[in-house]
């Protein structure tokens, strides 16, 4: 992370080194894949509570992600307050109505048809927690002096991947939501203009009888997403 004080390069031994066999390595990769392929994006949440400690621990996991120059250009706002969730839903649905009324274009709307989405977003209130992810376009010291962050979208995207994996590992379901534009989140959550909201993640447990679109289970085969050069 960036500080006013000059940080000198100092080499240390790799901490937490893992020494595993080829078999153990494949077993670990396979086990993680088998666990992650059971992750589902769910839009219907139960009222079963989720502790703040679980959310905090998952965000700590996100904070371990690699980032450009180790600046860690992200900020997470975790929200359980019903009034804040209501306001976020109202503002998000206003943008979504514009989206589905023609702002998205016919091709985009057609692409969403198998997913079954519309401008109605009850999950933003029903989920026990919302996490709003902000990308810090530049940093600021206490006196307002700016410093540059690097690879901000890439770094924050990796952190979000860590977060979603952590939430699934904690036995929770999550829904990523990206209303456009999202500037209302800065004002509502009192975040500085240096931060750009990237997504809202609704988090909790799946409601009894929750459904997922069948098309969501159709994943590209490996030969369509992988090119191997040996």
C-alpha positions as a printed NumPy array, in Angstrom:
array([[  0.   ,   0.   ,   0.   ],
       [  1.085,   3.574,  -0.625],
       [  2.32 ,   5.858,   2.146],
       [  3.994,   9.252,   2.365],
       [  7.002,   7.609,   3.951],
       [  9.399,   6.085,   1.478],
       [  9.216,   2.312,   1.574],
       [ 12.402,   0.507,   0.654],
       [ 12.416,  -2.851,  -1.075],
       [ 13.137,  -5.567,   1.448],
       [ 13.218,  -9.216,   0.491],
       [ 11.874, -11.832,   2.891],
       [ 11.472, -15.557,   2.576],
       [  8.19 , -16.722,   1.075],
       [  5.817, -17.145,   4.035],
       [  3.292, -19.966,   4.247],
       [  5.066, -22.033,   1.628],
       [  3.18 , -25.146,   0.528],
       [  5.149, -28.237,  -0.449],
       [  2.729, -30.656,  -2.096],
       [  3.102, -33.561,  -4.457],
       [  1.719, -33.519,  -7.996],
       [ -1.096, -35.78 ,  -6.83 ],
       [ -1.951, -33.527,  -3.924],
       [ -1.89 , -30.528,  -6.236],
       [ -4.369, -32.097,  -8.638],
       [ -6.542, -33.311,  -5.769],
       [ -6.653, -29.8  ,  -4.358],
       [ -7.496, -28.224,  -7.711],
       [-10.207, -30.809,  -8.338],
       [-11.745, -30.376,  -4.88 ],
       [-11.876, -26.599,  -5.309],
       [-13.462, -26.948,  -8.74 ],
       [-16.07 , -29.395,  -7.434],
       [-16.913, -26.946,  -4.641],
       [-17.048, -23.844,  -6.824],
       [-19.175, -25.427,  -9.536],
       [-21.907, -25.696,  -6.918],
       [-21.988, -21.913,  -6.608],
       [-25.241, -20.453,  -7.908],
       [-26.477, -16.922,  -8.401],
       [-29.731, -16.79 ,  -6.436],
       [-32.323, -14.009,  -6.514],
       [-34.61 , -15.237,  -3.727],
       [-33.24 , -14.918,  -0.206],
       [-34.519, -16.277,   3.096],
       [-34.687, -14.214,   6.278],
       [-32.087, -16.44 ,   7.936],
       [-29.538, -14.067,   9.491],
       [-25.862, -13.885,   8.574],
       [-23.454, -12.669,  11.233],
       [-21.341,  -9.564,  10.735],
       [-18.276, -11.626,  11.616],
       [-18.83 , -13.872,   8.577],
       [-19.143, -10.857,   6.275],
       [-16.04 ,  -9.243,   7.777],
       [-14.013, -12.428,   7.369],
       [-15.044, -12.789,   3.72 ],
       [-14.051,  -9.177,   3.065],
       [-10.712,  -9.822,   4.784],
       [-10.232, -12.602,   2.246],
       [-10.988, -10.153,  -0.58 ],
       [ -8.374,  -7.843,   0.891],
       [ -5.654, -10.453,   0.333],
       [ -6.029, -10.201,  -3.456],
       [ -3.067,  -9.038,  -5.545],
       [ -3.187,  -5.454,  -6.819],
       [ -1.247,  -2.998,  -8.925],
       [  1.772,  -1.773,  -6.938],
       [  0.045,  -3.312,  -3.888],
       [ -2.103,  -0.17 ,  -3.564],
       [ -5.213,  -2.267,  -2.83 ],
       [ -7.505,   0.217,  -4.625],
       [-10.826,  -0.972,  -3.256],
       [-13.338,  -0.238,  -0.547],
       [-16.261,  -2.398,   0.577],
       [-19.388,  -1.068,   2.264],
       [-21.368,  -3.808,   4.05 ],
       [-25.001,  -2.907,   4.71 ],
       [-27.603,  -4.663,   6.849],
       [-29.589,  -1.535,   7.759],
       [-33.129,  -1.957,   6.313],
       [-33.559,   1.733,   5.499],
       [-30.317,   1.882,   3.553],
       [-31.247,  -1.291,   1.678],
       [-34.649,   0.201,   0.832],
       [-33.066,   3.368,  -0.552],
       [-30.597,   1.371,  -2.608],
       [-33.406,  -0.733,  -4.025],
       [-35.48 ,   2.324,  -4.934],
       [-32.573,   4.036,  -6.682],
       [-31.457,   0.851,  -8.44 ],
       [-34.965,   0.067,  -9.677],
       [-35.293,   3.571, -11.078],
       [-32.216,   2.971, -13.22 ],
       [-33.395,  -0.522, -14.13 ],
       [-36.748,   0.792, -15.397],
       [-34.874,   3.027, -17.833],
       [-32.707,   0.072, -18.831],
       [-35.605,  -2.249, -19.614],
       [-37.636,   0.547, -21.229],
       [-35.143,   0.828, -24.059],
       [-31.916,   2.143, -22.64 ],
       [-30.265,  -1.258, -22.981],
       [-31.067,  -1.876, -26.632],
       [-32.865,  -4.857, -28.167],
       [-29.825,  -7.142, -28.349],
       [-29.017,  -6.789, -24.657],
       [-32.631,  -7.332, -23.618],
       [-32.787, -10.439, -25.797],
       [-29.609, -11.765, -24.182],
       [-31.219, -11.399, -20.757],
       [-34.452, -13.202, -21.627],
       [-33.173, -16.721, -20.687],
       [-32.037, -15.3  , -17.332],
       [-35.556, -14.122, -16.505],
       [-34.601, -10.733, -15.058],
       [-36.626,  -7.512, -15.045],
       [-36.635,  -4.15 , -13.282],
       [-38.055,  -5.631, -10.053],
       [-35.208,  -6.121,  -7.535],
       [-36.645,  -7.32 ,  -4.196],
       [-33.397,  -9.091,  -3.353],
       [-31.842,  -5.718,  -2.573],
       [-34.1  ,  -5.565,   0.472],
       [-34.633,  -9.256,   1.182],
       [-30.968, -10.241,   1.425],
       [-29.603,  -9.892,   4.97 ],
       [-26.539,  -8.068,   3.646],
       [-25.524,  -5.965,   0.692],
       [-21.884,  -5.303,  -0.07 ],
       [-21.194,  -2.364,  -2.351],
       [-17.787,  -2.575,  -3.997],
       [-15.975,   0.657,  -4.809],
       [-12.859,   0.983,  -6.961],
       [-10.543,   3.777,  -5.828],
       [ -9.503,   5.608,  -8.999],
       [ -6.934,   7.537,  -6.996],
       [ -5.936,   7.693,  -3.369],
       [ -5.928,  10.692,  -1.074],
       [ -3.939,  11.578,   2.001],
       [ -5.651,  13.288,   4.932],
       [ -4.759,  16.747,   3.583],
       [ -6.394,  15.989,   0.227],
       [ -3.172,  15.367,  -1.704],
       [ -3.775,  12.744,  -4.387],
       [ -1.67 ,   9.809,  -5.445],
       [ -2.192,   7.497,  -8.385],
       [ -3.477,   3.954,  -8.198],
       [ -2.619,   1.404, -10.87 ],
       [ -4.603,  -1.316, -12.653],
       [ -7.649,  -0.326, -10.637],
       [-10.4  ,  -2.257, -12.542],
       [ -8.236,  -5.358, -12.803],
       [ -7.211,  -5.286,  -9.138],
       [-10.724,  -4.673,  -7.856],
       [-12.112,  -7.364, -10.153],
       [ -9.69 ,  -9.918,  -8.711],
       [-10.697,  -8.892,  -5.174],
       [-14.356,  -9.394,  -6.094],
       [-13.537, -12.896,  -7.309],
       [-11.868, -13.655,  -3.998],
       [-14.918, -12.274,  -2.189],
       [-17.437, -14.357,  -4.131],
       [-15.373, -17.497,  -3.551],
       [-15.149, -16.723,   0.172],
       [-18.897, -16.163,   0.436],
       [-19.583, -19.477,  -1.273],
       [-17.051, -21.221,   0.97 ],
       [-18.975, -19.787,   3.961],
       [-22.13 , -21.521,   2.732],
       [-23.795, -18.347,   1.461],
       [-25.349, -17.412,  -1.863],
       [-24.721, -14.139,  -3.613],
       [-26.096, -12.07 ,  -6.47 ],
       [-23.995,  -9.468,  -8.259],
       [-26.018,  -6.472,  -9.388],
       [-24.776,  -3.588, -11.539],
       [-27.357,  -0.853, -12.097],
       [-26.112,   1.756, -14.531],
       [-25.323,   4.476, -13.65 ],
       [-24.47 ,   3.87 ,  -9.993],
       [-23.409,   7.337,  -8.861],
       [-26.291,   7.383,  -6.379],
       [-24.283,   4.958,  -4.247],
       [-21.536,   7.504,  -3.572],
       [-24.041,   9.992,  -2.206],
       [-26.093,   7.491,  -0.253],
       [-23.088,   5.774,   1.319],
       [-21.012,   8.956,   1.711],
       [-18.094,   7.715,  -0.351],
       [-15.702,  10.192,  -1.994],
       [-15.748,  11.068,  -5.682],
       [-12.402,   9.289,  -6.053],
       [-14.252,   5.99 ,  -5.722],
       [-16.319,   4.434,  -8.485],
       [-19.032,   1.925,  -7.482],
       [-18.575,  -1.316,  -9.412],
       [-21.288,  -3.591,  -8.109],
       [-23.768,  -4.4  ,  -5.397],
       [-23.551,  -7.937,  -4.017],
       [-26.662,  -9.269,  -2.271],
       [-25.718, -11.953,   0.267],
       [-27.562, -14.455,   2.395],
       [-29.137, -17.907,   2.289],
       [-31.344, -19.143,  -0.514],
       [-35.065, -18.986,   0.178],
       [-37.021, -22.214,   0.392],
       [-38.048, -23.052,  -3.156],
       [-35.584, -20.605,  -4.727],
       [-35.065, -21.11 ,  -8.453],
       [-32.205, -20.493, -10.855],
       [-32.511, -20.195, -14.649],
       [-31.725, -23.461, -16.404],
       [-29.419, -21.647, -18.811],
       [-27.188, -20.686, -15.879],
       [-26.061, -24.319, -15.653],
       [-24.802, -24.284, -19.229],
       [-21.08 , -23.535, -19.074],
       [-18.666, -23.4  , -21.97 ],
       [-16.595, -26.582, -22.263],
       [-12.921, -26.417, -21.435],
       [-11.813, -26.47 , -25.069],
       [-13.731, -23.23 , -25.664],
       [-12.148, -21.311, -22.785],
       [ -8.63 , -22.764, -22.821],
       [ -5.769, -22.758, -25.294],
       [ -2.721, -24.722, -24.139],
       [  0.712, -24.036, -25.638],
       [  3.317, -26.606, -24.549]])
